[in-house]
Amino acid sequence: MTSAASVSRETASEPSDDAGLLDALQHQVAVFARRAEQTRLGGVGQVRNSMDRAAYLLLNRLDREGPMGVKALAAGMGIDSSTVTRQVAPLVDTGLVKRTSHPEDGRAVVLELSARGLARLEEVRSSRRELMAQVTGGWTEEERNSFTTLLTRFNGALSARAAGLPSGEGGTDEPDAGDRAAGEAAQDAEQGAGQGGQGVRRGADTPS
């Protein structure tokens, strides 16, 4: 005769459907991280890998939000001000970003995307769009939309967790959630690689 305790132990030892699904999810996230690092998701053509992630995210933020100070830029990306200052320095040196006076407070200095920076950003965006088109070439529009929606939600959840917010908060529908999560990943990658403030690379990188 089988006791209730033994049945309970047998049930506990068997992986649930949720556990199996979560195992598959964490495995695919790990694979994605490895593949993304190998290709660096840097686009295609001559501009492939010519701009690192930190620089791309900074320029993209300035393009979308307009001129802003270092603190506001850091807060929006979920990284500290010293990191933004370090990462933006080479962008200023190369003329992609310029420092200007605040329109309402002449004593304050804001960072603004230059015409050269916008042209460079559009060049890289175009290359990366082409890469996404190639990678998802066999997908339907509905599949692309679903994947983008879920990936944005996933990145938002990661960002919320990093910020110490309860699960389910942190703006799953907020368009900037993915940028913040990616910005945090870029910061970790930069520090781990010991690259310092190398925001814009002169030549193409060699994939890992």
Backbone as CSV, one residue per row, in Angstrom:
resi,resn,N_x,N_y,N_z,CA_x,CA_y,CA_z,C_x,C_y,C_z
1,MET,0.851,-1.200,0.000,0.000,0.000,0.000,0.882,1.243,0.000
2,THR,0.581,2.123,-0.874,1.405,3.326,-0.996,0.889,4.405,-0.067
3,SER,1.798,4.951,0.746,1.394,5.992,1.685,1.326,7.334,0.988
4,ALA,0.608,8.270,1.623,0.480,9.621,1.069,1.846,10.315,1.043
5,ALA,2.692,10.002,2.051,4.001,10.628,2.124,4.884,10.211,0.953
6,SER,4.822,8.886,0.587,5.653,8.411,-0.513,5.194,8.989,-1.835
7,VAL,3.865,9.127,-2.000,3.334,9.737,-3.222,3.792,11.176,-3.324
8,SER,3.771,11.873,-2.179,4.193,13.268,-2.161,5.656,13.401,-2.552
9,ARG,6.503,12.458,-2.033,7.930,12.507,-2.355,8.161,12.232,-3.837
10,GLU,7.410,11.268,-4.403,7.573,10.939,-5.809,7.162,12.101,-6.696
11,THR,6.064,12.768,-6.294,5.592,13.921,-7.065,6.601,15.048,-7.031
12,ALA,7.208,15.266,-5.852,8.179,16.353,-5.697,9.443,16.096,-6.501
13,SER,9.787,14.786,-6.668,11.020,14.465,-7.378,10.876,14.597,-8.893
14,GLU,9.617,14.589,-9.366,9.388,14.711,-10.794,9.314,16.179,-11.197
15,PRO,10.071,16.581,-12.218,10.038,17.988,-12.626,8.675,18.362,-13.179
16,SER,8.172,19.512,-12.749,6.883,19.981,-13.234,7.038,20.541,-14.638
17,ASP,5.900,20.742,-15.300,5.934,21.327,-16.633,6.549,22.717,-16.592
18,ASP,6.213,23.479,-15.526,6.769,24.821,-15.373,8.283,24.776,-15.235
19,ALA,8.769,23.813,-14.441,10.214,23.707,-14.239,10.917,23.388,-15.552
20,GLY,10.340,22.483,-16.318,10.938,22.139,-17.602,10.947,23.309,-18.555
21,LEU,9.865,24.083,-18.555,9.777,25.251,-19.425,10.786,26.316,-19.013
22,LEU,10.918,26.521,-17.703,11.871,27.516,-17.207,13.311,27.088,-17.476
23,ASP,13.559,25.780,-17.400,14.887,25.275,-17.749,15.195,25.555,-19.215
24,ALA,14.205,25.324,-20.062,14.389,25.590,-21.488,14.613,27.077,-21.733
25,LEU,13.881,27.925,-20.997,14.015,29.377,-21.155,15.396,29.851,-20.749
26,GLN,15.856,29.412,-19.560,17.172,29.877,-19.107,18.278,29.379,-20.027
27,HIS,18.078,28.172,-20.599,19.078,27.645,-21.525,19.122,28.487,-22.798
28,GLN,17.954,28.828,-23.332,17.909,29.625,-24.557,18.445,31.037,-24.327
29,VAL,18.214,31.594,-23.136,18.789,32.905,-22.810,20.311,32.828,-22.782
30,ALA,20.836,31.737,-22.211,22.287,31.547,-22.170,22.860,31.402,-23.577
31,VAL,22.164,30.638,-24.423,22.607,30.465,-25.808,22.566,31.796,-26.552
32,PHE,21.489,32.549,-26.339,21.352,33.855,-26.981,22.492,34.783,-26.583
33,ALA,22.815,34.793,-25.283,23.893,35.660,-24.808,25.220,35.300,-25.468
34,ARG,25.457,34.002,-25.617,26.697,33.559,-26.259,26.712,33.932,-27.735
35,ARG,25.609,33.695,-28.418,25.537,34.015,-29.846,25.645,35.519,-30.076
36,ALA,24.990,36.294,-29.215,25.032,37.750,-29.359,26.449,38.264,-29.169
37,GLU,27.178,37.670,-28.227,28.557,38.102,-28.007,29.443,37.685,-29.173
38,GLN,29.169,36.519,-29.743,29.980,36.045,-30.863,29.811,36.932,-32.086
39,THR,28.583,37.319,-32.355,28.333,38.155,-33.537,28.348,39.637,-33.200
40,ARG,28.179,39.928,-31.883,28.059,41.292,-31.354,26.863,42.035,-31.918
41,LEU,26.038,41.347,-32.664,24.844,41.956,-33.241,25.175,43.325,-33.816
42,GLY,26.301,43.406,-34.487,26.795,44.701,-34.950,26.372,45.096,-36.332
43,GLY,25.466,44.373,-36.946,25.021,44.751,-38.269,25.751,44.003,-39.357
44,VAL,25.630,44.510,-40.570,26.257,43.875,-41.725,26.968,44.942,-42.544
45,GLY,27.797,44.496,-43.460,28.475,45.432,-44.345,29.687,46.078,-43.706
46,GLN,30.093,47.220,-44.264,31.325,47.873,-43.836,31.246,48.436,-42.425
47,VAL,30.037,48.786,-41.955,29.931,49.390,-40.625,29.752,48.344,-39.528
48,ARG,29.789,47.067,-39.888,29.602,46.014,-38.897,30.606,46.144,-37.766
49,ASN,30.073,46.185,-36.536,30.906,46.250,-35.328,31.759,47.508,-35.233
50,SER,31.403,48.564,-35.975,32.202,49.784,-35.921,31.794,50.691,-34.767
51,MET,30.722,50.339,-34.068,30.275,51.110,-32.905,29.886,50.141,-31.801
52,ASP,30.420,50.336,-30.614,30.096,49.401,-29.541,28.720,49.699,-28.954
53,ARG,28.261,48.779,-28.116,26.903,48.878,-27.598,26.682,50.119,-26.754
54,ALA,27.654,50.456,-25.917,27.490,51.610,-25.038,27.322,52.887,-25.851
55,ALA,28.145,53.055,-26.878,28.052,54.250,-27.723,26.722,54.283,-28.455
56,TYR,26.299,53.144,-28.975,25.035,53.079,-29.715,23.861,53.469,-28.820
57,LEU,23.834,52.956,-27.605,22.735,53.247,-26.692,22.719,54.716,-26.288
58,LEU,23.887,55.303,-26.078,23.962,56.722,-25.723,23.469,57.605,-26.868
59,LEU,23.943,57.338,-28.070,23.527,58.135,-29.221,22.030,57.951,-29.487
60,ASN,21.555,56.728,-29.351,20.141,56.453,-29.569,19.277,57.199,-28.565
61,ARG,19.713,57.238,-27.320,18.965,57.952,-26.277,18.899,59.442,-26.576
62,LEU,20.011,60.033,-26.953,20.037,61.464,-27.256,19.182,61.787,-28.471
63,ASP,19.148,60.881,-29.425,18.320,61.101,-30.612,16.835,61.055,-30.256
64,ARG,16.455,60.132,-29.398,15.048,59.954,-29.054,14.556,60.980,-28.052
65,GLU,15.413,61.351,-27.094,14.983,62.219,-26.002,15.421,63.674,-26.168
66,GLY,16.385,63.924,-27.051,16.877,65.279,-27.216,17.985,65.602,-26.230
67,PRO,18.488,66.841,-26.253,19.587,67.231,-25.360,19.243,66.997,-23.893
68,MET,20.196,66.522,-23.122,19.984,66.312,-21.691,21.319,66.292,-20.964
69,GLY,21.259,66.510,-19.669,22.450,66.491,-18.845,22.914,65.079,-18.543
70,VAL,24.092,64.981,-17.979,24.671,63.677,-17.677,23.805,62.902,-16.689
71,LYS,23.307,63.575,-15.652,22.500,62.881,-14.646,21.215,62.328,-15.233
72,ALA,20.562,63.128,-16.066,19.314,62.662,-16.684,19.585,61.505,-17.636
73,LEU,20.672,61.589,-18.354,21.039,60.522,-19.282,21.341,59.234,-18.523
74,ALA,22.070,59.373,-17.415,22.407,58.201,-16.602,21.160,57.570,-15.997
75,ALA,20.251,58.415,-15.487,19.027,57.906,-14.870,18.167,57.168,-15.895
76,GLY,18.074,57.712,-17.097,17.265,57.092,-18.130,17.802,55.758,-18.590
77,MET,19.128,55.580,-18.513,19.747,54.343,-18.972,19.993,53.350,-17.849
78,GLY,19.760,53.789,-16.611,19.939,52.880,-15.490,21.385,52.626,-15.118
79,ILE,22.279,53.571,-15.427,23.685,53.449,-15.051,24.098,54.705,-14.300
80,ASP,25.275,54.703,-13.693,25.663,55.846,-12.888,26.284,56.947,-13.739
81,SER,26.305,58.156,-13.163,26.773,59.334,-13.897,28.236,59.225,-14.309
82,SER,29.057,58.626,-13.465,30.481,58.510,-13.790,30.685,57.623,-15.017
83,THR,29.843,56.605,-15.155,29.937,55.726,-16.325,29.549,56.485,-17.589
84,VAL,28.475,57.286,-17.510,28.063,58.085,-18.660,29.151,59.074,-19.041
85,THR,29.725,59.740,-18.047,30.790,60.706,-18.319,31.955,60.042,-19.032
86,ARG,32.320,58.847,-18.578,33.432,58.120,-19.198,33.087,57.679,-20.611
87,GLN,31.867,57.181,-20.799,31.490,56.657,-22.114,31.229,57.757,-23.138
88,VAL,30.778,58.927,-22.678,30.441,59.988,-23.621,31.679,60.778,-24.054
89,ALA,32.760,60.714,-23.287,33.962,61.497,-23.604,34.487,61.240,-25.014
90,PRO,34.665,59.974,-25.436,35.157,59.751,-26.795,34.151,60.156,-27.866
91,LEU,32.863,60.171,-27.524,31.851,60.602,-28.487,31.951,62.105,-28.729
92,VAL,32.285,62.828,-27.675,32.509,64.270,-27.813,33.801,64.520,-28.589
93,ASP,34.837,63.768,-28.265,36.133,63.939,-28.925,36.048,63.689,-30.428
94,THR,35.199,62.748,-30.833,35.078,62.411,-32.250,33.984,63.211,-32.958
95,GLY,33.358,64.132,-32.230,32.375,65.009,-32.851,30.991,64.429,-33.036
96,LEU,30.706,63.272,-32.420,29.384,62.669,-32.539,28.392,63.285,-31.559
97,VAL,28.913,63.797,-30.460,28.107,64.467,-29.444,28.753,65.807,-29.143
98,LYS,27.945,66.819,-28.898,28.485,68.128,-28.548,27.892,68.608,-27.231
99,ARG,28.654,69.404,-26.521,28.196,70.007,-25.271,27.670,71.405,-25.579
100,THR,26.457,71.673,-25.133,25.846,72.981,-25.366,25.219,73.485,-24.071
101,SER,24.858,74.755,-24.066,24.206,75.346,-22.900,22.741,74.925,-22.854
102,HIS,22.240,74.747,-21.652,20.837,74.399,-21.475,19.978,75.545,-21.988
103,PRO,18.926,75.258,-22.783,18.113,76.332,-23.356,17.425,77.217,-22.329
104,GLU,17.163,76.688,-21.122,16.473,77.459,-20.093,17.401,77.928,-18.988
105,ASP,18.553,77.337,-18.900,19.534,77.705,-17.874,20.911,77.711,-18.510
106,GLY,21.366,78.875,-18.896,22.634,79.000,-19.601,23.830,78.521,-18.817
107,ARG,23.672,78.409,-17.499,24.803,77.950,-16.679,24.978,76.435,-16.740
108,ALA,23.913,75.742,-17.103,23.972,74.283,-17.168,24.414,73.820,-18.554
109,VAL,25.120,72.695,-18.582,25.602,72.125,-19.836,24.848,70.832,-20.123
110,VAL,24.412,70.688,-21.366,23.712,69.465,-21.770,24.458,68.818,-22.932
111,LEU,24.197,67.552,-23.119,24.784,66.796,-24.218,23.780,66.716,-25.354
112,GLU,24.250,66.933,-26.567,23.369,66.945,-27.725,23.995,66.163,-28.873
113,LEU,23.169,65.415,-29.569,23.635,64.665,-30.730,23.949,65.635,-31.862
114,SER,25.151,65.551,-32.398,25.542,66.436,-33.495,25.006,65.906,-34.820
115,ALA,25.084,66.734,-35.864,24.656,66.292,-37.189,25.482,65.096,-37.643
116,ARG,26.770,65.133,-37.322,27.640,64.011,-37.668,27.245,62.770,-36.880
117,GLY,26.896,62.963,-35.613,26.482,61.840,-34.787,25.194,61.216,-35.286
118,LEU,24.230,62.063,-35.722,22.976,61.544,-36.241,23.204,60.739,-37.517
119,ALA,24.066,61.253,-38.395,24.366,60.534,-39.636,25.021,59.193,-39.336
120,ARG,25.928,59.199,-38.370,26.622,57.961,-37.991,25.647,56.962,-37.371
121,LEU,24.759,57.467,-36.535,23.769,56.614,-35.894,22.842,55.989,-36.927
122,GLU,22.383,56.770,-37.891,21.501,56.240,-38.932,22.208,55.179,-39.772
123,GLU,23.490,55.366,-39.983,24.275,54.392,-40.733,24.316,53.054,-40.005
124,VAL,24.562,53.112,-38.708,24.630,51.891,-37.910,23.249,51.263,-37.770
125,ARG,22.224,52.078,-37.572,20.860,51.562,-37.466,20.473,50.798,-38.733
126,SER,20.789,51.376,-39.871,20.454,50.737,-41.137,21.126,49.377,-41.257
127,SER,22.386,49.307,-40.840,23.123,48.051,-40.888,22.511,47.018,-39.951
128,ARG,22.105,47.455,-38.774,21.524,46.530,-37.809,20.118,46.094,-38.216
129,ARG,19.375,46.983,-38.848,18.068,46.581,-39.363,18.219,45.486,-40.419
130,GLU,19.228,45.635,-41.269,19.470,44.631,-42.295,19.824,43.287,-41.666
131,LEU,20.610,43.320,-40.596,20.958,42.078,-39.900,19.711,41.416,-39.336
132,MET,18.841,42.213,-38.684,17.603,41.652,-38.136,16.722,41.084,-39.245
133,ALA,16.713,41.754,-40.389,15.918,41.264,-41.519,16.439,39.921,-42.000
134,GLN,17.754,39.779,-42.024,18.347,38.519,-42.471,18.099,37.393,-41.470
135,VAL,18.279,37.701,-40.183,18.120,36.678,-39.147,16.677,36.180,-39.084
136,THR,15.719,37.091,-39.270,14.301,36.718,-39.174,13.655,36.655,-40.558
137,GLY,14.456,36.368,-41.554,13.965,36.352,-42.929,12.819,35.383,-43.172
138,GLY,12.791,34.273,-42.444,11.743,33.281,-42.630,10.545,33.470,-41.719
139,TRP,10.527,34.575,-40.961,9.444,34.817,-40.010,8.325,35.610,-40.671
140,THR,7.123,35.445,-40.139,6.010,36.289,-40.570,6.065,37.607,-39.795
141,GLU,5.303,38.591,-40.266,5.243,39.868,-39.563,4.676,39.682,-38.158
142,GLU,3.706,38.794,-38.032,3.113,38.531,-36.721,4.143,37.918,-35.770
143,GLU,4.978,37.026,-36.278,6.015,36.422,-35.435,7.039,37.458,-34.998
144,ARG,7.416,38.342,-35.897,8.352,39.407,-35.535,7.751,40.312,-34.466
145,ASN,6.485,40.677,-34.653,5.821,41.541,-33.674,5.730,40.858,-32.315
146,SER,5.368,39.590,-32.304,5.229,38.854,-31.041,6.568,38.738,-30.330
147,PHE,7.614,38.407,-31.094,8.931,38.261,-30.489,9.418,39.591,-29.926
148,THR,9.223,40.673,-30.672,9.653,41.998,-30.206,8.903,42.397,-28.942
149,THR,7.607,42.139,-28.915,6.800,42.475,-27.746,7.252,41.695,-26.515
150,LEU,7.474,40.407,-26.681,7.883,39.582,-25.550,9.306,39.886,-25.102
151,LEU,10.192,40.166,-26.059,11.568,40.496,-25.688,11.619,41.829,-24.954
152,THR,10.812,42.793,-25.390,10.731,44.082,-24.689,10.217,43.879,-23.269
153,ARG,9.218,43.031,-23.131,8.671,42.739,-21.803,9.702,42.039,-20.927
154,PHE,10.447,41.110,-21.502,11.487,40.382,-20.774,12.572,41.342,-20.312
155,ASN,13.023,42.228,-21.211,14.036,43.207,-20.843,13.520,44.150,-19.760
156,GLY,12.236,44.509,-19.844,11.652,45.364,-18.821,11.647,44.690,-17.455
157,ALA,11.371,43.387,-17.442,11.375,42.644,-16.186,12.782,42.567,-15.596
158,LEU,13.781,42.384,-16.472,15.168,42.369,-15.999,15.562,43.722,-15.434
159,SER,15.136,44.787,-16.114,15.445,46.134,-15.655,14.795,46.409,-14.308
160,ALA,13.536,45.983,-14.160,12.831,46.174,-12.900,13.512,45.419,-11.768
161,ARG,13.954,44.202,-12.052,14.642,43.402,-11.036,15.937,44.067,-10.611
162,ALA,16.675,44.607,-11.594,17.940,45.280,-11.278,17.702,46.535,-10.445
163,ALA,16.537,47.166,-10.653,16.204,48.384,-9.915,15.540,48.084,-8.578
164,GLY,15.327,46.795,-8.286,14.722,46.412,-7.022,13.220,46.594,-6.974
165,LEU,12.575,46.671,-8.146,11.129,46.834,-8.193,10.449,45.468,-8.112
166,PRO,9.199,45.440,-7.613,8.468,44.168,-7.541,8.248,43.585,-8.926
167,SER,8.099,42.263,-8.972,7.842,41.600,-10.235,6.559,42.131,-10.852
168,GLY,6.605,42.385,-12.160,5.428,42.902,-12.839,5.435,44.402,-12.980
169,GLU,6.357,45.094,-12.269,6.468,46.535,-12.399,7.705,46.861,-13.224
170,GLY,7.862,48.132,-13.561,9.045,48.531,-14.289,8.760,48.853,-15.730
171,GLY,7.449,48.894,-16.105,7.095,49.362,-17.433,7.327,48.351,-18.529
172,THR,6.537,47.282,-18.543,6.706,46.296,-19.598,6.344,46.880,-20.956
173,ASP,5.498,47.926,-20.954,5.118,48.560,-22.213,5.959,49.790,-22.511
174,GLU,6.901,50.105,-21.635,7.723,51.300,-21.801,8.783,51.036,-22.857
175,PRO,8.894,51.874,-23.896,9.839,51.605,-24.972,11.287,51.678,-24.553
176,ASP,11.583,52.321,-23.414,12.971,52.476,-23.006,13.454,51.336,-22.132
177,ALA,12.576,50.423,-21.754,12.970,49.356,-20.831,14.098,48.521,-21.406
178,GLY,14.012,48.191,-22.682,15.058,47.398,-23.310,16.378,48.129,-23.341
179,ASP,16.340,49.442,-23.573,17.571,50.221,-23.601,18.272,50.196,-22.253
180,ARG,17.492,50.321,-21.174,18.122,50.326,-19.859,18.768,48.986,-19.568
181,ALA,18.050,47.905,-19.854,18.618,46.588,-19.613,19.868,46.375,-20.453
182,ALA,19.813,46.774,-21.705,20.978,46.636,-22.567,22.107,47.535,-22.112
183,GLY,21.746,48.712,-21.607,22.778,49.614,-21.117,23.510,49.043,-19.924
184,GLU,22.761,48.370,-19.050,23.383,47.728,-17.901,24.290,46.595,-18.356
185,ALA,23.838,45.835,-19.348,24.656,44.740,-19.874,25.911,45.293,-20.545
186,ALA,25.749,46.394,-21.260,26.903,46.999,-21.924,27.914,47.492,-20.905
187,GLN,27.417,48.074,-19.809,28.321,48.554,-18.769,29.108,47.396,-18.174
188,ASP,28.409,46.287,-17.860,29.093,45.125,-17.307,30.128,44.581,-18.288
189,ALA,29.749,44.536,-19.574,30.667,44.010,-20.583,31.883,44.902,-20.736
190,GLU,31.667,46.211,-20.700,32.782,47.155,-20.825,33.750,46.993,-19.666
191,GLN,33.187,46.897,-18.446,34.042,46.773,-17.266,34.777,45.436,-17.275
192,GLY,34.059,44.386,-17.693,34.680,43.068,-17.716,35.789,42.974,-18.728
193,ALA,35.620,43.664,-19.850,36.628,43.614,-20.902,37.747,44.607,-20.653
194,GLY,37.531,45.502,-19.668,38.567,46.483,-19.356,38.808,47.458,-20.479
195,GLN,37.700,47.836,-21.180,37.870,48.696,-22.325,37.842,50.172,-21.974
196,GLY,37.474,50.479,-20.732,37.432,51.879,-20.354,36.399,52.633,-21.141
197,GLY,36.757,53.784,-21.676,35.814,54.646,-22.366,35.895,54.541,-23.857
198,GLN,36.261,53.414,-24.410,36.388,53.287,-25.854,35.017,53.194,-26.482
199,GLY,34.366,54.345,-26.699,33.007,54.373,-27.188,32.913,54.061,-28.669
200,VAL,33.828,54.579,-29.488,33.740,54.379,-30.927,35.030,53.772,-31.412
201,ARG,34.925,52.632,-32.065,36.112,51.956,-32.542,36.459,52.456,-33.947
202,ARG,37.711,52.569,-34.209,38.137,53.080,-35.515,37.906,52.052,-36.617
203,GLY,38.057,50.773,-36.310,37.882,49.736,-37.329,36.913,48.689,-36.857
204,ALA,36.653,47.721,-37.685,35.712,46.670,-37.321,36.355,45.739,-36.309
205,ASP,35.506,45.247,-35.377,35.987,44.306,-34.369,36.078,42.918,-34.961
206,THR,36.891,42.125,-34.355,36.957,40.721,-34.721,36.038,39.950,-33.814
207,PRO,35.030,39.245,-34.337,34.088,38.515,-33.485,34.825,37.538,-32.592
208,SER,34.262,37.380,-31.372,34.881,36.452,-30.423,34.745,35.036,-30.913
